[in-house]
């Protein structure tokens, strides 16, 4: 909505492992804005197919999201389009902040909020909104232990390249947390924890069994942390965990959970 008329005509470009691509393709189609998304080769087939179905020009290129981002940025410069970072753009971070406003509106006496951390945009936005209204609320970030880019950045005080291994939480597989996101979130996050693949897989299964909802690995990490007992300090208190994303790759999730539990 903030694009100039020229930018609307030339279209927008982005790199995404899935969710940001879905949002851009959906709204681009509604607004008549061409959308080109570069997705890394590890992106689930289901996510790639769905983005194409939404009308996006999907390019599968890059061994990880960092490579895909450079490719998307280069294409935007070549074509004169607008590059939109899915987790480090100020408007994207601000948009994520509305989740925090909704949490406080619906649960004004919440004690802690648990958030999945990938590129950091969701954590930065939600933490800013909640701490601005209730500075006493604890903000906890959760990542897959196969790509703890936010936790690593917190340990050294700045974004740092982190190796990315295959994970059920593919939506969080970002090798370097966003610079703006990190600067915004680093002093607002009270604890950063990681969960293993078994916990993520178990969380996906428990959400299906008990809540009858399908949540992708990235969104289920908070529940995984609860199941691992990593949030026991909040027993008896009101805790919100954000289940961000239902774009689960059926084959990948099935194989992953089978590996751990069958």
N, C-alpha and C positions, 0 to 999 in steps of 0.2 A: 504493500500500500504506500510505501515511502519512495517508490521508484519514480524517476522522471518519465515523461512520455517517450523520450529517446531510449531509455533503459528498458522500458516495457517492450518496445518493438524489437530490440536486439536480444532480449531474453536474459535469463539469469543462469548462473553456473554454480555448481556446488559439488563437494565430495561428501559421500555419506556411506555408512555401513548399512543404512536402512531407514531409520525413522525420519531423519531430516529430509531425506529424499522423498519419502512418502508425502510429507507435508507440502513440500515445494511442488511436486507433481500434481497433487490434488488441487491446491489453490491456484497454481499456474493455469490449469485447465479451466477452472471457474472464471478466472480473470482474463483469459486469452493471452497469457504471457508464456512464450516458449521457455521450456525448462530443460537444461542439459545437466545430467548428474553422472559423475564418475564414481563407480563403486569398485572397491578392491576385489581381487579375485576370490578372497575367502568369504565374500558376502553370500548368504544363503540363496539358493536358486529361487525359492519362493518369494523372497524380497525383491530380487531382480525382476522376476516375471510380473509381480504386482505393480512395480513402478512403471514398467512398460505399459501395462494395461491402463494405468492412469493417464497415459499420454506423454510421459516424459521421454526424452531422448537419453537412453541409458547406455553408458559406455563402461564396460567392465575392464578395468586396466589398473595395474598397480598391485604390488605384493602386500601392501598394507595401506591404511588410511592416509598416512603421511605422503606416500607416493601418489595416491589418487588425488590428494589435495593439490599437489604441485601440478599435476596434469590438468586438473580443472581450472586452476588459476591461470595456467598458460593459455588454455583455450579461451578463457574469458578475455584475456588481453589481446589475443589474436583476432577475436571476433568483435571486440568492443562491448561485450556484455558485462553484466554486473556479477561479481563473485560474492556469494553469501556464505560465510562460514557458519557451519551448523551448531557450533558450541561457543565460539569466541566473539561473535558479532554483538555489539552492545544492545541492539534491538532484540536479538534472540535471547540474550541473558535477561533483559527486562521482561520479555514475554514469559520466560520460565518463572520469574518472580511472582506472577499472578497465581501460580500454584501455592506459593507460600501464603498469599493473602487468603486464598480459599481455605487452607488448612486452619488458619487462625479464626476465620469466620465460622467454620463448622465445629472446630474444637478449640475454643478460646482458652481452655485450661490444659492444653497439651503440655507434656513434660519434655518430650524428645521427638525429633523428626529424623528418620533414617532415609538417606538418599543414595541412589546408585551414582557412581562417579565414573565418567569416561573422559570426555573432553573438558568437563567441568562446568559447562554452562548451566545445567540444572541446579547443581549445588550452589553455584555463585548467586544465581537469581533467587532461589528459595531462601538461602541463608540470609541474604541482604534484606528481603522482605520480612522474614520472621524476626530476625534480630532487631530490626527497626521498630517492631511493635512489641516484642517480648524478648528482651535481651537475656532473660534467664532460661529460655528454652535451649536445650542441648541439640546441636546439629552434628549428626554422625554420617560420614561418607562410607560407602561400601564399594569395594572393587573385587574383581576376580584376581586371584593370586597369580594368574598367568599374564597379567598386564597391570600392575599396580602403579600406574604413572602418576596419580595424584599423591599417593602416600610417599613415593620416592621423591617427588618434588618438595613436599613438606619437610622431608628429612634433610635436604640440602639447601632449602630456602629459595629455590627457583625451578622452573620447568626443566626437566632433564629427559633425554631420550631413554625409553624403556623398551626392552625386548617384548615382542608380542608373540605369544604362543596360542595355538588353537584353543578356543574356549566356548562353552555353551553361552557365555555372555558376550557374543560377538559384537553386540551394540556398544559395548564398553571398550572394545579393543582399539584404543587410541594410544599411540606410542609416546606422544608428548601432550600434556595437558595444555589447554589454551593459555596464552600469556595473560590476556585480560581476565579470563575466568579465574586463573590462579591468584592474580593480584587482588581480585575482588573477594575470593573465598578464603584465602589462607588464614586470615585472622578471625574468621567467623565459624570455622569448623572446630568443634571441640574434640573430636576423635576421628581417626581414619583407620578403618579396619579392612581386612581382606578375607575372602572366603574361597574355599577350594571347589573343584568341579563337583565333587560328591554332594556338597551342601547345596550348590546351585541346582543340580539335578533333582535332589530330594525336595527342594522348595517348589520346583515346577510341579512335581507329582502331588505334593500335599495341597497345593492350590487347586489343582484339578479335582482331587478327591474330596476335599472339605469345602471349598468355596465354589466349585463348578465353573472355574474360569481358567482360561489358557493364557499364561503370562510367559513371555520369552525370558531367556536366561538373564539378560541384562536387568530386566525389571524385577526379577525374583531374588536378586542378591540380598536385599534387605531381609526377606524372610529366611534366606539361607543363614544370615548372621544370627537371627533369633534361634533357629534350630541348632546352631553350633554352640549356643550358650555364650556368645560374645557380647550379648547385651543384657546379661543378668543383673547388672547394676540398676536396671530400670524395672525390675520385677515389682508389681503392685502399682506401677505408674502408668500414665497414659502415653503410649508411643504410637506414632504414625509412621508407616513406611510407604513410600511412593512406589506403586507398581506401574512403572512407565514402559508400556509396550506390550502388545499382544501379537507381534509379528514373528511368531515362532516358526522356525523351519522344521516341519514335521519329521523329515528323515533324519536331520542332524540331532534333534532332540531325542528322538526314539533311540538312535544308535548310542547317544551319550548316556541316557538313563539306563539302557540295557547293559552297557559296559560296567556301570557301577552297581546295579542292583539285581541283575538276572544271573 
